[in-house]
Amino acid sequence: MHRKSHTNNNTKSAKRKLKKIAGQENRFMTNVNHCVSKALVRFAGKHSLLVLEDLTGINDTVCVRKKDRYVRFTWAFAQLRSFIEYKARLHDSYVLAVHPAYTSQQCPTCGFTHKNNRKKQIHTFICEACGYTSNDDRVGALNLRQKGIEYHHGVTTQA
């Protein structure tokens, strides 16, 4: 009952099975998004600030290998974000969406930004200026955290 085996068939039964598979996939993704958003908001706790990358239009700008396209383009980023936002409101928390540019290329210690800092193939970040080394996703998360701190500091000093 795999999608690939039914995609080339243009029969009514194949279309029916593809529709069934699509429904199962949608329910699965919705469930995973609910579980992930619930875990994130619970982990953050009440009265917290959650900082997310604004992934609007990401599918228009990213080149993906053909074999990875299905998995990459079917995930519901907007749905996950909306689940996080409404669950955060229930916990008296706030969600800040920031522009994702250079979050994985900027060094969290010295601030040097260059595309060569990030080695995508091996998921490693090595700063060409100061030599700081870490996982590239961790560096992105640290930079998002810093943007959240800067936002919070700006809001609290203006109040």
Sequence and secondary structure as in RCSB ss.txt:
>XXXX:A:sequence
MHRKSHTNNNTKSAKRKLKKIAGQENRFMTNVNHCVSKALVRFAGKHSLLVLEDLTGINDTVCVRKKDRYVRFTW
AFAQLRSFIEYKARLHDSYVLAVHPAYTSQQCPTCGFTHKNNRKKQIHTFICEACGYTSNDDRVGALNLRQKGIE
YHHGVTTQA
>XXXX:A:secstr
  HHHHHS  SHHHHHHHHHHHHHHHHHHHHHHHHHHHHHHHHH TT EEEEE  TTHHHH    GGGHHHHHHS
 HHHHHHHHHHHHHHTT EEEEE  TTTTTB TTT  B GGGEEGGGTEEE TTT  EEEHHHHHHHHHHHHHHH
HHHHHHHH 
